[in-house]
Structures are given as C-alpha cells and as structure tokens.
C-alpha cells in the first residue's frame, strides 16, 4: 500500500485507516478512492475500509511475482518502482 495521504490516515497511536470511496447509490466500497462509482457512474462519498479481513492471494517480491508497473501517474516504470499485490476481502 502506498503511504500517500489520500489513501490512508495515520493515527497518533500508530493505527492506520484505509480510505476509499462509497457509492451513494449502491453503498459499495471501492479502493483506491474514485471520482465516481465504477458501477453506476453516480456520485461517491469518502469511506473508511475495515482494517481486518481474509487474504486470498498475494505476491511477494522474492517470488518474482512483484508488480513492476506503477499506479497510473505515480512513478516511472522500473524494478525499483513496483509494488506487491494481493486480493483481500475486507470485513466491511
């Protein structure tokens, strides 16, 4: 996860709140934050995602499954600018 402020909020106690968007029409939560709902194209509001859940799949850098394509507009491609990926079903 990126530590970019629009994606997370850090508490004084060391806690991390994951930020996303909630569709005003369906109530679905999305991450990363969106300008509009990807399902209805309707409005979204800021939402907080659960901090716990079930990990279904993950990629580790040492296993050569590390993603080396940056998020759009963030950094230039390169082996030092990738990220690990995972599929996590959050409890909310």
C-alpha positions in Angstrom: 0.0 0.0 0.0 1.1 3.5 -0.7 1.6 5.9 2.2 0.2 8.7 0.0 -2.2 10.7 2.3 -5.3 10.4 0.1 -5.2 6.6 0.5 -4.5 6.3 4.3 -4.9 8.2 7.5 -2.4 7.6 10.3 -3.5 8.0 13.9 -1.3 9.3 16.8 -1.5 5.8 18.3 0.1 4.2 15.2 -3.2 3.0 13.8 -3.9 3.1 10.0 -7.3 3.8 8.5 -7.6 2.7 4.8 -9.5 5.3 2.8 -11.8 4.5 -0.1 -15.0 5.7 -1.8 -18.6 4.6 -1.1 -21.1 4.7 -3.9 -24.0 7.0 -2.9 -26.4 4.8 -4.9 -25.3 1.2 -4.1 -23.3 1.6 -0.8 -20.4 -0.4 -2.3 -16.9 0.5 -1.1 -14.0 0.9 -3.5 -10.3 1.3 -3.2 -8.5 3.3 -4.4 -10.7 6.3 -4.0 -12.8 7.2 -7.0 -14.2 10.3 -8.6 -17.5 8.4 -9.3 -18.9 5.0 -8.9 -17.4 2.5 -11.4 -20.7 0.6 -11.4 -23.3 3.3 -11.7 -21.2 6.3 -12.7 -23.0 8.1 -9.9 -21.6 10.2 -7.0 -19.4 8.8 -4.3 -18.6 9.8 -0.7 -15.4 9.2 1.2 -15.4 6.0 3.1 -13.2 4.1 5.6 -12.4 0.4 4.9 -12.1 -2.3 7.5 -8.6 -3.0 8.8 -9.2 -6.7 9.0 -10.2 -9.4 6.5 -9.2 -12.5 4.7 -6.2 -12.7 2.4 -7.0 -14.9 -0.6 -3.9 -14.3 -2.8 -0.7 -12.2 -2.5 2.5 -11.6 -4.5 5.9 -11.5 -2.9 8.9 -9.7 -4.3 11.3 -12.7 -3.7 8.9 -15.0 -5.6 9.2 -12.9 -8.8 5.5 -12.1 -8.7 6.1 -8.5 -7.7 4.3 -6.0 -9.9 6.7 -3.6 -11.7 4.0 -1.5 -13.4 3.3 1.7 -11.3 -0.2 3.0 -10.5 -1.2 5.5 -13.2 0.5 8.8 -12.8 2.6 7.9 -9.7 6.1 6.9 -10.7 8.1 5.9 -13.7 8.3 2.2 -14.5 11.3 0.3 -13.3 12.3 -2.5 -11.0 12.7 -0.2 -8.0 9.2 1.4 -8.5 6.9 -1.6 -8.3 4.6 -2.9 -5.6 3.4 -6.2 -4.1 -0.2 -7.1 -5.0 -2.8 -9.0 -3.0 -6.5 -9.9 -3.0 -8.0 -9.2 0.4 -11.7 -9.5 1.3 -12.2 -6.8 3.9 -14.7 -7.4 6.6 -16.8 -4.3 5.8 
